[in-house]
Protein backbone atom coordinates (compact mmCIF):
# COMPACT_ATOMS: atom_id res chain seq x y z
CA UNK A 1 0.00 0.00 0.00
CA UNK A 2 1.21 3.48 -0.74
CA UNK A 3 -0.01 6.93 -1.58
CA UNK A 4 -0.38 7.68 -5.26
CA UNK A 5 -1.13 10.75 -7.30
CA UNK A 6 -4.79 11.30 -6.61
CA UNK A 7 -6.65 14.43 -7.56
CA UNK A 8 -8.44 16.56 -5.03
CA UNK A 9 -11.86 15.59 -6.48
CA UNK A 10 -10.94 11.88 -6.14
CA UNK A 11 -9.88 12.43 -2.56
CA UNK A 12 -13.06 14.36 -1.78
CA UNK A 13 -15.03 11.50 -3.36
CA UNK A 14 -13.30 9.05 -1.00
CA UNK A 15 -14.09 11.30 1.97
CA UNK A 16 -17.78 11.65 1.03
CA UNK A 17 -18.11 7.90 0.51
CA UNK A 18 -16.27 6.94 3.71
CA UNK A 19 -17.51 9.71 6.05
CA UNK A 20 -21.20 9.00 5.46
CA UNK A 21 -22.21 10.05 8.98
CA UNK A 22 -20.29 13.30 8.62
CA UNK A 23 -18.10 12.72 11.68
CA UNK A 24 -14.96 14.17 10.09
CA UNK A 25 -16.10 16.55 7.38
CA UNK A 26 -19.87 16.78 7.72
CA UNK A 27 -21.16 20.14 6.55
CA UNK A 28 -17.89 21.11 4.88
CA UNK A 29 -18.46 22.47 1.37
CA UNK A 30 -16.20 20.92 -1.26
CA UNK A 31 -14.52 24.29 -1.89
CA UNK A 32 -13.30 24.54 1.74
CA UNK A 33 -12.38 20.86 1.86
CA UNK A 34 -10.30 21.35 -1.29
CA UNK A 35 -8.35 24.21 0.34
CA UNK A 36 -7.92 22.14 3.53
CA UNK A 37 -6.55 19.12 1.66
CA UNK A 38 -4.18 21.24 -0.45
CA UNK A 39 -2.89 23.04 2.63
CA UNK A 40 -2.23 19.80 4.53
CA UNK A 41 -0.59 18.25 1.47
CA UNK A 42 1.81 21.21 1.24
CA UNK A 43 2.34 21.11 5.03
CA UNK A 44 3.31 17.43 4.95
CA UNK A 45 0.46 16.49 7.27
CA UNK A 46 -1.82 14.70 4.78
CA UNK A 47 -1.49 10.94 4.34
CA UNK A 48 -3.30 9.03 1.60
CA UNK A 49 -3.15 5.25 1.30
CA UNK A 50 -4.14 3.37 -1.81
CA UNK A 51 -4.77 -0.22 -2.75
CA UNK A 52 -4.87 -1.15 -6.43
CA UNK A 53 -5.10 2.51 -7.43
CA UNK A 54 -8.00 3.42 -5.12
CA UNK A 55 -7.75 5.56 -2.00
CA UNK A 56 -8.60 3.36 1.01
CA UNK A 57 -7.42 5.58 3.89
CA UNK A 58 -6.69 9.19 4.76
CA UNK A 59 -5.10 10.82 7.79
CA UNK A 60 -4.24 14.35 8.79
CA UNK A 61 -1.60 14.52 11.53
CA UNK A 62 0.69 17.33 12.64
CA UNK A 63 3.48 17.75 15.15
CA UNK A 64 2.79 20.97 17.04
CA UNK A 65 2.89 22.65 20.43
CA UNK A 66 0.05 21.73 22.79
CA UNK A 67 -0.54 25.49 23.17
CA UNK A 68 -1.49 25.62 19.47
CA UNK A 69 -4.11 22.85 19.55
CA UNK A 70 -7.01 25.32 19.50
CA UNK A 71 -5.62 27.12 16.45
CA UNK A 72 -6.62 26.11 12.94
CA UNK A 73 -4.29 24.75 10.30
CA UNK A 74 -1.06 24.96 12.26
CA UNK A 75 2.10 24.17 10.27
CA UNK A 76 4.30 21.21 11.21
CA UNK A 77 6.58 22.19 14.12
CA UNK A 78 9.62 19.96 14.69
CA UNK A 79 9.97 21.52 18.16
CA UNK A 80 6.35 20.81 19.10
CA UNK A 81 5.60 18.73 22.18
CA UNK A 82 2.49 17.05 20.72
CA UNK A 83 1.12 15.16 17.76
CA UNK A 84 -2.43 15.98 16.74
CA UNK A 85 -4.34 13.61 14.46
CA UNK A 86 -7.39 15.59 13.44
CA UNK A 87 -8.77 13.18 10.86
CA UNK A 88 -8.30 9.46 10.30
CA UNK A 89 -10.62 7.42 8.11
CA UNK A 90 -10.17 4.11 6.35
CA UNK A 91 -12.09 1.49 4.44
CA UNK A 92 -9.71 -1.27 5.58
CA UNK A 93 -7.76 -2.15 8.73
CA UNK A 94 -4.63 -2.36 6.58
CA UNK A 95 -5.28 1.18 5.34
CA UNK A 96 -5.63 2.41 8.91
CA UNK A 97 -2.36 0.70 9.88
CA UNK A 98 -0.62 2.19 6.82
CA UNK A 99 -1.74 5.71 7.81
CA UNK A 100 -0.36 5.31 11.31
CA UNK A 101 2.82 3.77 9.84
CA UNK A 102 3.31 6.80 7.58
CA UNK A 103 2.70 9.20 10.47
CA UNK A 104 5.35 7.20 12.37
CA UNK A 105 7.75 7.69 9.44
CA UNK A 106 7.13 11.44 9.42
CA UNK A 107 7.42 11.86 13.20
CA UNK A 108 9.67 9.11 14.54
CA UNK A 109 9.68 10.56 18.06
CA UNK A 110 5.87 10.50 18.42
CA UNK A 111 6.09 8.11 21.38
CA UNK A 112 7.94 10.84 23.31
CA UNK A 113 5.25 13.44 22.57
CA UNK A 114 1.72 14.01 23.82
CA UNK A 115 -0.80 12.42 21.49
CA UNK A 116 -4.14 14.07 20.72
CA UNK A 117 -6.85 13.04 18.29
CA UNK A 118 -10.30 14.15 17.28
CA UNK A 119 -12.87 11.54 18.31
CA UNK A 120 -16.59 12.09 17.67
CA UNK A 121 -15.99 15.78 17.17
CA UNK A 122 -14.05 16.27 20.41
CA UNK A 123 -10.32 16.48 20.94
CA UNK A 124 -8.96 13.96 23.44
CA UNK A 125 -5.56 12.95 24.69
CA UNK A 126 -4.76 9.35 23.83
CA UNK A 127 -2.41 6.74 25.14
CA UNK A 128 0.37 5.74 22.78
CA UNK A 129 -0.86 2.16 23.12
CA UNK A 130 -4.02 3.03 21.17
CA UNK A 131 -2.00 4.08 18.12
CA UNK A 132 0.43 1.20 18.52
CA UNK A 133 -2.56 -1.16 18.27
CA UNK A 134 -3.70 0.59 15.09
CA UNK A 135 -0.16 0.51 13.73
CA UNK A 136 0.16 -3.20 14.41
CA UNK A 137 -3.35 -4.07 13.18
CA UNK A 138 -2.11 -5.77 10.02
CA UNK A 139 1.41 -6.79 11.02
Buried (B, 14 or more C-beta within 10 A) or exposed (E): BEBEEBEBEBBBBBBBEBBEEEEBBEEBEBEEBBEBBEBBBEBBBBBBBBBEEEBBBBBBBBBBBBEBBEEEEBBBEEEBBBBBBBBBBBBBEBBBBBBBBBBBEBBEEBEEBBBBBBEEEEEEEBEBEEBEEBBEBBE
